[in-house]
Amino acid sequence: MSVPSWQVSHSKPILSPSLTNSSNSATVWLLDGRKVNEAALAASLSWLNTDEQRRYARFIRPERQRQFLLGRWLLRQLLAESLELAPQQIVLRERLHNAPLLVLDTNAPPPNFNLSHSGPWVACALSMHSALGLDIERLDGERDFAALAEQIFDSTELASFRALPEAEKMLSFYQAWSSKEARYKLGANSGSAQAAQQFQLSHPALSIVLCSALPLAMPPLIIVPQWAG
């Protein structure tokens, strides 16, 4: 389902609609890492637990280290607001090939979330209603889409892709790629990659796809947290 999306900027963290009530909604928080306050990001290293710090240290490329830290910083900021805790009080447990597990010492239902990153961009999808799978991909017109399509598309998808006008191939490729990744991540979070709904969200620099295990009452809202700058 392709839907128009919009951005709402705020000067400080606020609760997304999906975390202020139990309505069947979802929110995608989108962060441009190039605009992040470096001192605040560096300070968030102390929020990471031992397993997270070990994983952070294992990344060889500085870009990948930064992506990881940006994701955990954004996630902890949002969860802290929703749970009325300090970010350093948010306990996350590492899981292989999956989003981290939020560990709570209460019986309150935890929010569902999923992270994705591409280049300088990091996104976190949140919902109190449904398991989610999120994927963002930076639109890069310099890539060899024909070769990549042969690697990730089945025969039917590949034939449809080859039949497209050249001007449409880049966006179509990234949307298909994002869809596959989002469904895969939904399966990791919910046990089934079968999505009740899939949303392709509009953005000038990114392909964004969100899959929800349960139907949502409205298209996801994209929020750009200006407080990160």
PyMOL commands that place a pseudoatom at each C-alpha (Angstrom):
pseudoatom trace, name=CA, resn=MET, resi=1, chain=A, elem=C, hetatm=0, pos=[0.000, 0.000, 0.000]
pseudoatom trace, name=CA, resn=SER, resi=2, chain=A, elem=C, hetatm=0, pos=[1.536, 3.295, -1.082]
pseudoatom trace, name=CA, resn=VAL, resi=3, chain=A, elem=C, hetatm=0, pos=[0.490, 6.197, 1.084]
pseudoatom trace, name=CA, resn=PRO, resi=4, chain=A, elem=C, hetatm=0, pos=[1.453, 9.834, 1.353]
pseudoatom trace, name=CA, resn=SER, resi=5, chain=A, elem=C, hetatm=0, pos=[3.460, 10.602, 4.450]
pseudoatom trace, name=CA, resn=TRP, resi=6, chain=A, elem=C, hetatm=0, pos=[4.267, 13.796, 6.260]
pseudoatom trace, name=CA, resn=GLN, resi=7, chain=A, elem=C, hetatm=0, pos=[6.779, 15.101, 8.740]
pseudoatom trace, name=CA, resn=VAL, resi=8, chain=A, elem=C, hetatm=0, pos=[6.201, 16.775, 12.092]
pseudoatom trace, name=CA, resn=SER, resi=9, chain=A, elem=C, hetatm=0, pos=[9.109, 18.535, 13.777]
pseudoatom trace, name=CA, resn=HIS, resi=10, chain=A, elem=C, hetatm=0, pos=[9.415, 19.094, 17.508]
pseudoatom trace, name=CA, resn=SER, resi=11, chain=A, elem=C, hetatm=0, pos=[11.956, 20.919, 19.632]
pseudoatom trace, name=CA, resn=LYS, resi=12, chain=A, elem=C, hetatm=0, pos=[12.115, 18.146, 22.229]
pseudoatom trace, name=CA, resn=PRO, resi=13, chain=A, elem=C, hetatm=0, pos=[11.158, 14.464, 22.506]
pseudoatom trace, name=CA, resn=ILE, resi=14, chain=A, elem=C, hetatm=0, pos=[7.428, 13.907, 22.727]
pseudoatom trace, name=CA, resn=LEU, resi=15, chain=A, elem=C, hetatm=0, pos=[5.368, 10.779, 22.760]
pseudoatom trace, name=CA, resn=SER, resi=16, chain=A, elem=C, hetatm=0, pos=[4.264, 9.523, 19.392]
pseudoatom trace, name=CA, resn=PRO, resi=17, chain=A, elem=C, hetatm=0, pos=[0.538, 8.820, 18.969]
pseudoatom trace, name=CA, resn=SER, resi=18, chain=A, elem=C, hetatm=0, pos=[1.269, 5.086, 19.041]
pseudoatom trace, name=CA, resn=LEU, resi=19, chain=A, elem=C, hetatm=0, pos=[2.748, 5.349, 22.527]
pseudoatom trace, name=CA, resn=THR, resi=20, chain=A, elem=C, hetatm=0, pos=[0.273, 7.685, 24.175]
pseudoatom trace, name=CA, resn=ASN, resi=21, chain=A, elem=C, hetatm=0, pos=[-2.663, 5.292, 23.904]
pseudoatom trace, name=CA, resn=SER, resi=22, chain=A, elem=C, hetatm=0, pos=[-3.532, 1.751, 22.869]
pseudoatom trace, name=CA, resn=SER, resi=23, chain=A, elem=C, hetatm=0, pos=[-5.014, 2.673, 19.500]
pseudoatom trace, name=CA, resn=ASN, resi=24, chain=A, elem=C, hetatm=0, pos=[-3.979, 0.536, 16.566]
pseudoatom trace, name=CA, resn=SER, resi=25, chain=A, elem=C, hetatm=0, pos=[-1.463, 2.945, 15.075]
pseudoatom trace, name=CA, resn=ALA, resi=26, chain=A, elem=C, hetatm=0, pos=[2.258, 3.141, 14.367]
pseudoatom trace, name=CA, resn=THR, resi=27, chain=A, elem=C, hetatm=0, pos=[4.860, 5.873, 14.073]
pseudoatom trace, name=CA, resn=VAL, resi=28, chain=A, elem=C, hetatm=0, pos=[8.159, 6.013, 12.225]
pseudoatom trace, name=CA, resn=TRP, resi=29, chain=A, elem=C, hetatm=0, pos=[10.781, 8.297, 13.795]
pseudoatom trace, name=CA, resn=LEU, resi=30, chain=A, elem=C, hetatm=0, pos=[13.356, 9.292, 11.176]
pseudoatom trace, name=CA, resn=LEU, resi=31, chain=A, elem=C, hetatm=0, pos=[16.752, 10.675, 12.131]
pseudoatom trace, name=CA, resn=ASP, resi=32, chain=A, elem=C, hetatm=0, pos=[19.334, 12.278, 9.830]
pseudoatom trace, name=CA, resn=GLY, resi=33, chain=A, elem=C, hetatm=0, pos=[22.610, 11.442, 11.550]
pseudoatom trace, name=CA, resn=ARG, resi=34, chain=A, elem=C, hetatm=0, pos=[24.353, 14.353, 9.856]
pseudoatom trace, name=CA, resn=LYS, resi=35, chain=A, elem=C, hetatm=0, pos=[22.308, 16.743, 11.992]
pseudoatom trace, name=CA, resn=VAL, resi=36, chain=A, elem=C, hetatm=0, pos=[22.888, 15.058, 15.352]
pseudoatom trace, name=CA, resn=ASN, resi=37, chain=A, elem=C, hetatm=0, pos=[24.618, 16.866, 18.184]
pseudoatom trace, name=CA, resn=GLU, resi=38, chain=A, elem=C, hetatm=0, pos=[27.972, 15.074, 18.386]
pseudoatom trace, name=CA, resn=ALA, resi=39, chain=A, elem=C, hetatm=0, pos=[28.478, 15.677, 22.102]
pseudoatom trace, name=CA, resn=ALA, resi=40, chain=A, elem=C, hetatm=0, pos=[25.058, 14.205, 22.910]
pseudoatom trace, name=CA, resn=LEU, resi=41, chain=A, elem=C, hetatm=0, pos=[25.726, 11.183, 20.717]
pseudoatom trace, name=CA, resn=ALA, resi=42, chain=A, elem=C, hetatm=0, pos=[29.138, 10.571, 22.291]
pseudoatom trace, name=CA, resn=ALA, resi=43, chain=A, elem=C, hetatm=0, pos=[27.614, 10.805, 25.771]
pseudoatom trace, name=CA, resn=SER, resi=44, chain=A, elem=C, hetatm=0, pos=[25.109, 8.070, 24.860]
pseudoatom trace, name=CA, resn=LEU, resi=45, chain=A, elem=C, hetatm=0, pos=[27.962, 5.533, 24.666]
pseudoatom trace, name=CA, resn=SER, resi=46, chain=A, elem=C, hetatm=0, pos=[27.665, 5.251, 28.440]
pseudoatom trace, name=CA, resn=TRP, resi=47, chain=A, elem=C, hetatm=0, pos=[24.046, 4.114, 28.040]
pseudoatom trace, name=CA, resn=LEU, resi=48, chain=A, elem=C, hetatm=0, pos=[25.087, 0.907, 26.277]
pseudoatom trace, name=CA, resn=ASN, resi=49, chain=A, elem=C, hetatm=0, pos=[25.237, -2.265, 28.322]
pseudoatom trace, name=CA, resn=THR, resi=50, chain=A, elem=C, hetatm=0, pos=[28.198, -4.648, 28.196]
pseudoatom trace, name=CA, resn=ASP, resi=51, chain=A, elem=C, hetatm=0, pos=[26.892, -6.708, 25.266]
pseudoatom trace, name=CA, resn=GLU, resi=52, chain=A, elem=C, hetatm=0, pos=[26.049, -3.572, 23.278]
pseudoatom trace, name=CA, resn=GLN, resi=53, chain=A, elem=C, hetatm=0, pos=[29.477, -2.104, 23.942]
pseudoatom trace, name=CA, resn=ARG, resi=54, chain=A, elem=C, hetatm=0, pos=[31.126, -5.308, 22.748]
pseudoatom trace, name=CA, resn=ARG, resi=55, chain=A, elem=C, hetatm=0, pos=[29.047, -5.287, 19.582]
pseudoatom trace, name=CA, resn=TYR, resi=56, chain=A, elem=C, hetatm=0, pos=[29.849, -1.610, 19.020]
pseudoatom trace, name=CA, resn=ALA, resi=57, chain=A, elem=C, hetatm=0, pos=[33.562, -2.325, 19.367]
pseudoatom trace, name=CA, resn=ARG, resi=58, chain=A, elem=C, hetatm=0, pos=[33.411, -5.197, 16.853]
pseudoatom trace, name=CA, resn=PHE, resi=59, chain=A, elem=C, hetatm=0, pos=[32.355, -2.955, 13.977]
pseudoatom trace, name=CA, resn=ILE, resi=60, chain=A, elem=C, hetatm=0, pos=[35.415, -2.208, 11.864]
pseudoatom trace, name=CA, resn=ARG, resi=61, chain=A, elem=C, hetatm=0, pos=[34.004, 0.649, 9.817]
pseudoatom trace, name=CA, resn=PRO, resi=62, chain=A, elem=C, hetatm=0, pos=[33.399, 3.927, 11.705]
pseudoatom trace, name=CA, resn=GLU, resi=63, chain=A, elem=C, hetatm=0, pos=[30.252, 4.472, 9.634]
pseudoatom trace, name=CA, resn=ARG, resi=64, chain=A, elem=C, hetatm=0, pos=[28.769, 1.202, 10.896]
pseudoatom trace, name=CA, resn=GLN, resi=65, chain=A, elem=C, hetatm=0, pos=[29.720, 2.035, 14.486]
pseudoatom trace, name=CA, resn=ARG, resi=66, chain=A, elem=C, hetatm=0, pos=[27.955, 5.368, 14.136]
pseudoatom trace, name=CA, resn=GLN, resi=67, chain=A, elem=C, hetatm=0, pos=[24.834, 3.765, 12.650]
pseudoatom trace, name=CA, resn=PHE, resi=68, chain=A, elem=C, hetatm=0, pos=[24.632, 1.346, 15.551]
pseudoatom trace, name=CA, resn=LEU, resi=69, chain=A, elem=C, hetatm=0, pos=[25.071, 4.072, 18.150]
pseudoatom trace, name=CA, resn=LEU, resi=70, chain=A, elem=C, hetatm=0, pos=[22.561, 6.380, 16.433]
pseudoatom trace, name=CA, resn=GLY, resi=71, chain=A, elem=C, hetatm=0, pos=[19.973, 3.599, 16.428]
pseudoatom trace, name=CA, resn=ARG, resi=72, chain=A, elem=C, hetatm=0, pos=[20.405, 2.772, 20.104]
pseudoatom trace, name=CA, resn=TRP, resi=73, chain=A, elem=C, hetatm=0, pos=[20.432, 6.477, 21.010]
pseudoatom trace, name=CA, resn=LEU, resi=74, chain=A, elem=C, hetatm=0, pos=[17.187, 7.131, 19.128]
pseudoatom trace, name=CA, resn=LEU, resi=75, chain=A, elem=C, hetatm=0, pos=[15.529, 3.979, 20.483]
pseudoatom trace, name=CA, resn=ARG, resi=76, chain=A, elem=C, hetatm=0, pos=[16.444, 4.729, 24.100]
pseudoatom trace, name=CA, resn=GLN, resi=77, chain=A, elem=C, hetatm=0, pos=[15.273, 8.335, 23.815]
pseudoatom trace, name=CA, resn=LEU, resi=78, chain=A, elem=C, hetatm=0, pos=[11.861, 7.220, 22.550]
pseudoatom trace, name=CA, resn=LEU, resi=79, chain=A, elem=C, hetatm=0, pos=[11.427, 4.310, 24.964]
pseudoatom trace, name=CA, resn=ALA, resi=80, chain=A, elem=C, hetatm=0, pos=[12.515, 6.486, 27.885]
pseudoatom trace, name=CA, resn=GLU, resi=81, chain=A, elem=C, hetatm=0, pos=[9.853, 9.049, 27.032]
pseudoatom trace, name=CA, resn=SER, resi=82, chain=A, elem=C, hetatm=0, pos=[7.130, 6.426, 26.689]
pseudoatom trace, name=CA, resn=LEU, resi=83, chain=A, elem=C, hetatm=0, pos=[8.069, 4.590, 29.896]
pseudoatom trace, name=CA, resn=GLU, resi=84, chain=A, elem=C, hetatm=0, pos=[8.898, 7.729, 31.933]
pseudoatom trace, name=CA, resn=LEU, resi=85, chain=A, elem=C, hetatm=0, pos=[12.461, 6.574, 32.579]
pseudoatom trace, name=CA, resn=ALA, resi=86, chain=A, elem=C, hetatm=0, pos=[15.899, 7.994, 31.953]
pseudoatom trace, name=CA, resn=PRO, resi=87, chain=A, elem=C, hetatm=0, pos=[17.511, 6.681, 28.731]
pseudoatom trace, name=CA, resn=GLN, resi=88, chain=A, elem=C, hetatm=0, pos=[20.273, 4.982, 30.706]
pseudoatom trace, name=CA, resn=GLN, resi=89, chain=A, elem=C, hetatm=0, pos=[17.597, 3.013, 32.590]
pseudoatom trace, name=CA, resn=ILE, resi=90, chain=A, elem=C, hetatm=0, pos=[16.367, 1.328, 29.415]
pseudoatom trace, name=CA, resn=VAL, resi=91, chain=A, elem=C, hetatm=0, pos=[17.555, -2.291, 29.473]
pseudoatom trace, name=CA, resn=LEU, resi=92, chain=A, elem=C, hetatm=0, pos=[18.011, -3.916, 26.064]
pseudoatom trace, name=CA, resn=ARG, resi=93, chain=A, elem=C, hetatm=0, pos=[19.071, -7.503, 25.466]
pseudoatom trace, name=CA, resn=GLU, resi=94, chain=A, elem=C, hetatm=0, pos=[20.977, -8.325, 22.278]
pseudoatom trace, name=CA, resn=ARG, resi=95, chain=A, elem=C, hetatm=0, pos=[19.436, -10.899, 19.913]
pseudoatom trace, name=CA, resn=LEU, resi=96, chain=A, elem=C, hetatm=0, pos=[21.244, -12.410, 16.938]
pseudoatom trace, name=CA, resn=HIS, resi=97, chain=A, elem=C, hetatm=0, pos=[19.877, -11.142, 13.598]
pseudoatom trace, name=CA, resn=ASN, resi=98, chain=A, elem=C, hetatm=0, pos=[16.985, -9.393, 15.304]
pseudoatom trace, name=CA, resn=ALA, resi=99, chain=A, elem=C, hetatm=0, pos=[16.037, -6.162, 17.024]
pseudoatom trace, name=CA, resn=PRO, resi=100, chain=A, elem=C, hetatm=0, pos=[17.077, -5.951, 20.682]
pseudoatom trace, name=CA, resn=LEU, resi=101, chain=A, elem=C, hetatm=0, pos=[14.652, -7.146, 23.349]
pseudoatom trace, name=CA, resn=LEU, resi=102, chain=A, elem=C, hetatm=0, pos=[13.311, -4.582, 25.786]
pseudoatom trace, name=CA, resn=VAL, resi=103, chain=A, elem=C, hetatm=0, pos=[13.529, -5.899, 29.354]
pseudoatom trace, name=CA, resn=LEU, resi=104, chain=A, elem=C, hetatm=0, pos=[10.950, -4.465, 31.765]
pseudoatom trace, name=CA, resn=ASP, resi=105, chain=A, elem=C, hetatm=0, pos=[10.437, -5.136, 35.465]
pseudoatom trace, name=CA, resn=THR, resi=106, chain=A, elem=C, hetatm=0, pos=[6.704, -4.408, 35.240]
pseudoatom trace, name=CA, resn=ASN, resi=107, chain=A, elem=C, hetatm=0, pos=[3.712, -6.225, 33.784]
pseudoatom trace, name=CA, resn=ALA, resi=108, chain=A, elem=C, hetatm=0, pos=[2.887, -3.330, 31.506]
pseudoatom trace, name=CA, resn=PRO, resi=109, chain=A, elem=C, hetatm=0, pos=[2.725, -4.299, 27.813]
pseudoatom trace, name=CA, resn=PRO, resi=110, chain=A, elem=C, hetatm=0, pos=[5.959, -3.219, 26.126]
pseudoatom trace, name=CA, resn=PRO, resi=111, chain=A, elem=C, hetatm=0, pos=[5.899, -1.154, 22.946]
pseudoatom trace, name=CA, resn=ASN, resi=112, chain=A, elem=C, hetatm=0, pos=[6.701, -2.937, 19.702]
pseudoatom trace, name=CA, resn=PHE, resi=113, chain=A, elem=C, hetatm=0, pos=[9.614, -1.461, 17.788]
pseudoatom trace, name=CA, resn=ASN, resi=114, chain=A, elem=C, hetatm=0, pos=[11.967, -2.077, 14.889]
pseudoatom trace, name=CA, resn=LEU, resi=115, chain=A, elem=C, hetatm=0, pos=[15.109, -0.278, 13.722]
pseudoatom trace, name=CA, resn=SER, resi=116, chain=A, elem=C, hetatm=0, pos=[16.607, 0.312, 10.301]
pseudoatom trace, name=CA, resn=HIS, resi=117, chain=A, elem=C, hetatm=0, pos=[19.497, 2.349, 8.923]
pseudoatom trace, name=CA, resn=SER, resi=118, chain=A, elem=C, hetatm=0, pos=[20.944, 3.330, 5.563]
pseudoatom trace, name=CA, resn=GLY, resi=119, chain=A, elem=C, hetatm=0, pos=[23.860, 5.696, 5.073]
pseudoatom trace, name=CA, resn=PRO, resi=120, chain=A, elem=C, hetatm=0, pos=[23.471, 8.584, 7.535]
pseudoatom trace, name=CA, resn=TRP, resi=121, chain=A, elem=C, hetatm=0, pos=[19.784, 7.841, 8.129]
pseudoatom trace, name=CA, resn=VAL, resi=122, chain=A, elem=C, hetatm=0, pos=[18.363, 5.861, 11.057]
pseudoatom trace, name=CA, resn=ALA, resi=123, chain=A, elem=C, hetatm=0, pos=[14.688, 5.070, 11.649]
pseudoatom trace, name=CA, resn=CYS, resi=124, chain=A, elem=C, hetatm=0, pos=[12.717, 3.520, 14.491]
pseudoatom trace, name=CA, resn=ALA, resi=125, chain=A, elem=C, hetatm=0, pos=[9.141, 2.288, 14.094]
pseudoatom trace, name=CA, resn=LEU, resi=126, chain=A, elem=C, hetatm=0, pos=[6.980, 2.122, 17.230]
pseudoatom trace, name=CA, resn=SER, resi=127, chain=A, elem=C, hetatm=0, pos=[3.549, 0.716, 18.012]
pseudoatom trace, name=CA, resn=MET, resi=128, chain=A, elem=C, hetatm=0, pos=[1.630, -0.384, 21.097]
pseudoatom trace, name=CA, resn=HIS, resi=129, chain=A, elem=C, hetatm=0, pos=[-0.627, -2.442, 18.853]
pseudoatom trace, name=CA, resn=SER, resi=130, chain=A, elem=C, hetatm=0, pos=[1.353, -4.672, 16.534]
pseudoatom trace, name=CA, resn=ALA, resi=131, chain=A, elem=C, hetatm=0, pos=[4.696, -6.270, 15.764]
pseudoatom trace, name=CA, resn=LEU, resi=132, chain=A, elem=C, hetatm=0, pos=[6.483, -4.325, 13.022]
pseudoatom trace, name=CA, resn=GLY, resi=133, chain=A, elem=C, hetatm=0, pos=[9.078, -4.788, 10.321]
pseudoatom trace, name=CA, resn=LEU, resi=134, chain=A, elem=C, hetatm=0, pos=[10.793, -1.639, 9.049]
pseudoatom trace, name=CA, resn=ASP, resi=135, chain=A, elem=C, hetatm=0, pos=[13.313, -1.089, 6.287]
pseudoatom trace, name=CA, resn=ILE, resi=136, chain=A, elem=C, hetatm=0, pos=[14.793, 2.109, 4.878]
pseudoatom trace, name=CA, resn=GLU, resi=137, chain=A, elem=C, hetatm=0, pos=[17.121, 2.269, 1.885]
pseudoatom trace, name=CA, resn=ARG, resi=138, chain=A, elem=C, hetatm=0, pos=[18.933, 5.376, 0.682]
pseudoatom trace, name=CA, resn=LEU, resi=139, chain=A, elem=C, hetatm=0, pos=[18.126, 6.069, -2.985]
pseudoatom trace, name=CA, resn=ASP, resi=140, chain=A, elem=C, hetatm=0, pos=[21.404, 5.767, -4.891]
pseudoatom trace, name=CA, resn=GLY, resi=141, chain=A, elem=C, hetatm=0, pos=[21.195, 6.160, -8.649]
pseudoatom trace, name=CA, resn=GLU, resi=142, chain=A, elem=C, hetatm=0, pos=[24.817, 5.058, -9.151]
pseudoatom trace, name=CA, resn=ARG, resi=143, chain=A, elem=C, hetatm=0, pos=[24.199, 1.412, -8.287]
pseudoatom trace, name=CA, resn=ASP, resi=144, chain=A, elem=C, hetatm=0, pos=[23.923, -1.372, -10.873]
pseudoatom trace, name=CA, resn=PHE, resi=145, chain=A, elem=C, hetatm=0, pos=[20.221, -2.166, -10.435]
pseudoatom trace, name=CA, resn=ALA, resi=146, chain=A, elem=C, hetatm=0, pos=[20.166, -4.784, -13.197]
pseudoatom trace, name=CA, resn=ALA, resi=147, chain=A, elem=C, hetatm=0, pos=[22.861, -6.853, -11.480]
pseudoatom trace, name=CA, resn=LEU, resi=148, chain=A, elem=C, hetatm=0, pos=[21.347, -6.409, -8.023]
pseudoatom trace, name=CA, resn=ALA, resi=149, chain=A, elem=C, hetatm=0, pos=[17.876, -7.353, -9.293]
pseudoatom trace, name=CA, resn=GLU, resi=150, chain=A, elem=C, hetatm=0, pos=[19.235, -10.654, -10.607]
pseudoatom trace, name=CA, resn=GLN, resi=151, chain=A, elem=C, hetatm=0, pos=[20.516, -11.436, -7.116]
pseudoatom trace, name=CA, resn=ILE, resi=152, chain=A, elem=C, hetatm=0, pos=[17.413, -10.660, -5.059]
pseudoatom trace, name=CA, resn=PHE, resi=153, chain=A, elem=C, hetatm=0, pos=[14.359, -10.987, -7.386]
pseudoatom trace, name=CA, resn=ASP, resi=154, chain=A, elem=C, hetatm=0, pos=[12.609, -14.187, -8.400]
pseudoatom trace, name=CA, resn=SER, resi=155, chain=A, elem=C, hetatm=0, pos=[11.918, -14.818, -12.088]
pseudoatom trace, name=CA, resn=THR, resi=156, chain=A, elem=C, hetatm=0, pos=[8.504, -13.105, -12.074]
pseudoatom trace, name=CA, resn=GLU, resi=157, chain=A, elem=C, hetatm=0, pos=[9.796, -10.057, -10.203]
pseudoatom trace, name=CA, resn=LEU, resi=158, chain=A, elem=C, hetatm=0, pos=[12.818, -9.865, -12.475]
pseudoatom trace, name=CA, resn=ALA, resi=159, chain=A, elem=C, hetatm=0, pos=[10.675, -9.931, -15.626]
pseudoatom trace, name=CA, resn=SER, resi=160, chain=A, elem=C, hetatm=0, pos=[8.462, -7.149, -14.273]
pseudoatom trace, name=CA, resn=PHE, resi=161, chain=A, elem=C, hetatm=0, pos=[11.505, -5.094, -13.315]
pseudoatom trace, name=CA, resn=ARG, resi=162, chain=A, elem=C, hetatm=0, pos=[13.124, -5.447, -16.739]
pseudoatom trace, name=CA, resn=ALA, resi=163, chain=A, elem=C, hetatm=0, pos=[9.904, -4.309, -18.435]
pseudoatom trace, name=CA, resn=LEU, resi=164, chain=A, elem=C, hetatm=0, pos=[9.877, -0.985, -16.576]
pseudoatom trace, name=CA, resn=PRO, resi=165, chain=A, elem=C, hetatm=0, pos=[10.986, 2.253, -18.241]
pseudoatom trace, name=CA, resn=GLU, resi=166, chain=A, elem=C, hetatm=0, pos=[14.526, 3.167, -17.215]
pseudoatom trace, name=CA, resn=ALA, resi=167, chain=A, elem=C, hetatm=0, pos=[13.298, 6.252, -15.348]
pseudoatom trace, name=CA, resn=GLU, resi=168, chain=A, elem=C, hetatm=0, pos=[11.195, 4.077, -13.020]
pseudoatom trace, name=CA, resn=LYS, resi=169, chain=A, elem=C, hetatm=0, pos=[13.702, 1.340, -12.261]
pseudoatom trace, name=CA, resn=MET, resi=170, chain=A, elem=C, hetatm=0, pos=[15.593, 2.934, -9.386]
pseudoatom trace, name=CA, resn=LEU, resi=171, chain=A, elem=C, hetatm=0, pos=[12.578, 3.637, -7.164]
pseudoatom trace, name=CA, resn=SER, resi=172, chain=A, elem=C, hetatm=0, pos=[10.900, 0.344, -8.093]
pseudoatom trace, name=CA, resn=PHE, resi=173, chain=A, elem=C, hetatm=0, pos=[14.045, -1.593, -7.208]
pseudoatom trace, name=CA, resn=TYR, resi=174, chain=A, elem=C, hetatm=0, pos=[14.463, 0.054, -3.814]
pseudoatom trace, name=CA, resn=GLN, resi=175, chain=A, elem=C, hetatm=0, pos=[10.792, -0.306, -2.935]
pseudoatom trace, name=CA, resn=ALA, resi=176, chain=A, elem=C, hetatm=0, pos=[10.894, -4.016, -3.762]
pseudoatom trace, name=CA, resn=TRP, resi=177, chain=A, elem=C, hetatm=0, pos=[14.107, -4.441, -1.780]
pseudoatom trace, name=CA, resn=SER, resi=178, chain=A, elem=C, hetatm=0, pos=[12.682, -2.550, 1.206]
pseudoatom trace, name=CA, resn=SER, resi=179, chain=A, elem=C, hetatm=0, pos=[9.525, -4.650, 1.053]
pseudoatom trace, name=CA, resn=LYS, resi=180, chain=A, elem=C, hetatm=0, pos=[11.492, -7.899, 1.204]
pseudoatom trace, name=CA, resn=GLU, resi=181, chain=A, elem=C, hetatm=0, pos=[13.622, -6.665, 4.100]
pseudoatom trace, name=CA, resn=ALA, resi=182, chain=A, elem=C, hetatm=0, pos=[10.642, -5.324, 6.066]
pseudoatom trace, name=CA, resn=ARG, resi=183, chain=A, elem=C, hetatm=0, pos=[8.742, -8.612, 5.688]
pseudoatom trace, name=CA, resn=TYR, resi=184, chain=A, elem=C, hetatm=0, pos=[11.826, -10.564, 6.778]
pseudoatom trace, name=CA, resn=LYS, resi=185, chain=A, elem=C, hetatm=0, pos=[12.221, -8.393, 9.868]
pseudoatom trace, name=CA, resn=LEU, resi=186, chain=A, elem=C, hetatm=0, pos=[8.522, -8.692, 10.668]
pseudoatom trace, name=CA, resn=GLY, resi=187, chain=A, elem=C, hetatm=0, pos=[8.932, -12.463, 10.625]
pseudoatom trace, name=CA, resn=ALA, resi=188, chain=A, elem=C, hetatm=0, pos=[11.821, -12.191, 13.063]
pseudoatom trace, name=CA, resn=ASN, resi=189, chain=A, elem=C, hetatm=0, pos=[9.690, -10.069, 15.393]
pseudoatom trace, name=CA, resn=SER, resi=190, chain=A, elem=C, hetatm=0, pos=[6.374, -11.901, 15.139]
pseudoatom trace, name=CA, resn=GLY, resi=191, chain=A, elem=C, hetatm=0, pos=[7.168, -15.429, 13.981]
pseudoatom trace, name=CA, resn=SER, resi=192, chain=A, elem=C, hetatm=0, pos=[5.447, -14.849, 10.639]
pseudoatom trace, name=CA, resn=ALA, resi=193, chain=A, elem=C, hetatm=0, pos=[6.480, -12.742, 7.662]
pseudoatom trace, name=CA, resn=GLN, resi=194, chain=A, elem=C, hetatm=0, pos=[2.828, -12.520, 6.576]
pseudoatom trace, name=CA, resn=ALA, resi=195, chain=A, elem=C, hetatm=0, pos=[1.911, -8.862, 6.993]
pseudoatom trace, name=CA, resn=ALA, resi=196, chain=A, elem=C, hetatm=0, pos=[-1.653, -7.716, 7.539]
pseudoatom trace, name=CA, resn=GLN, resi=197, chain=A, elem=C, hetatm=0, pos=[-0.629, -4.396, 6.015]
pseudoatom trace, name=CA, resn=GLN, resi=198, chain=A, elem=C, hetatm=0, pos=[2.355, -2.992, 4.187]
pseudoatom trace, name=CA, resn=PHE, resi=199, chain=A, elem=C, hetatm=0, pos=[3.012, 0.714, 3.739]
pseudoatom trace, name=CA, resn=GLN, resi=200, chain=A, elem=C, hetatm=0, pos=[5.392, 2.381, 1.299]
pseudoatom trace, name=CA, resn=LEU, resi=201, chain=A, elem=C, hetatm=0, pos=[6.080, 5.791, 2.794]
pseudoatom trace, name=CA, resn=SER, resi=202, chain=A, elem=C, hetatm=0, pos=[7.074, 8.731, 0.633]
pseudoatom trace, name=CA, resn=HIS, resi=203, chain=A, elem=C, hetatm=0, pos=[10.430, 10.434, 1.188]
pseudoatom trace, name=CA, resn=PRO, resi=204, chain=A, elem=C, hetatm=0, pos=[12.673, 12.312, -1.272]
pseudoatom trace, name=CA, resn=ALA, resi=205, chain=A, elem=C, hetatm=0, pos=[15.905, 10.563, -0.264]
pseudoatom trace, name=CA, resn=LEU, resi=206, chain=A, elem=C, hetatm=0, pos=[14.752, 7.154, 0.975]
pseudoatom trace, name=CA, resn=SER, resi=207, chain=A, elem=C, hetatm=0, pos=[12.658, 4.128, 0.215]
pseudoatom trace, name=CA, resn=ILE, resi=208, chain=A, elem=C, hetatm=0, pos=[10.702, 3.383, 3.419]
pseudoatom trace, name=CA, resn=VAL, resi=209, chain=A, elem=C, hetatm=0, pos=[8.529, 0.301, 3.914]
pseudoatom trace, name=CA, resn=LEU, resi=210, chain=A, elem=C, hetatm=0, pos=[6.721, -0.623, 7.119]
pseudoatom trace, name=CA, resn=CYS, resi=211, chain=A, elem=C, hetatm=0, pos=[5.002, -3.992, 7.583]
pseudoatom trace, name=CA, resn=SER, resi=212, chain=A, elem=C, hetatm=0, pos=[2.526, -4.558, 10.409]
pseudoatom trace, name=CA, resn=ALA, resi=213, chain=A, elem=C, hetatm=0, pos=[1.427, -7.963, 11.682]
pseudoatom trace, name=CA, resn=LEU, resi=214, chain=A, elem=C, hetatm=0, pos=[-2.000, -6.525, 12.590]
pseudoatom trace, name=CA, resn=PRO, resi=215, chain=A, elem=C, hetatm=0, pos=[-4.138, -4.000, 10.702]
pseudoatom trace, name=CA, resn=LEU, resi=216, chain=A, elem=C, hetatm=0, pos=[-3.514, -0.347, 11.518]
pseudoatom trace, name=CA, resn=ALA, resi=217, chain=A, elem=C, hetatm=0, pos=[-6.320, 2.186, 11.677]
pseudoatom trace, name=CA, resn=MET, resi=218, chain=A, elem=C, hetatm=0, pos=[-4.368, 4.834, 9.778]
pseudoatom trace, name=CA, resn=PRO, resi=219, chain=A, elem=C, hetatm=0, pos=[-1.202, 5.199, 7.705]
pseudoatom trace, name=CA, resn=PRO, resi=220, chain=A, elem=C, hetatm=0, pos=[1.968, 5.475, 9.807]
pseudoatom trace, name=CA, resn=LEU, resi=221, chain=A, elem=C, hetatm=0, pos=[3.109, 8.954, 10.703]
pseudoatom trace, name=CA, resn=ILE, resi=222, chain=A, elem=C, hetatm=0, pos=[6.712, 9.992, 10.014]
pseudoatom trace, name=CA, resn=ILE, resi=223, chain=A, elem=C, hetatm=0, pos=[8.200, 12.252, 12.689]
pseudoatom trace, name=CA, resn=VAL, resi=224, chain=A, elem=C, hetatm=0, pos=[11.551, 13.953, 12.285]
pseudoatom trace, name=CA, resn=PRO, resi=225, chain=A, elem=C, hetatm=0, pos=[12.991, 14.665, 15.748]
pseudoatom trace, name=CA, resn=GLN, resi=226, chain=A, elem=C, hetatm=0, pos=[14.529, 18.113, 15.482]
pseudoatom trace, name=CA, resn=TRP, resi=227, chain=A, elem=C, hetatm=0, pos=[15.624, 17.828, 19.126]
pseudoatom trace, name=CA, resn=ALA, resi=228, chain=A, elem=C, hetatm=0, pos=[18.482, 15.614, 17.916]
pseudoatom trace, name=CA, resn=GLY, resi=229, chain=A, elem=C, hetatm=0, pos=[20.358, 18.572, 16.427]
for i in range(1, 229): cmd.bond("trace and resi %d" % i, "trace and resi %d" % (i + 1))
show_as sticks, trace
zoom trace
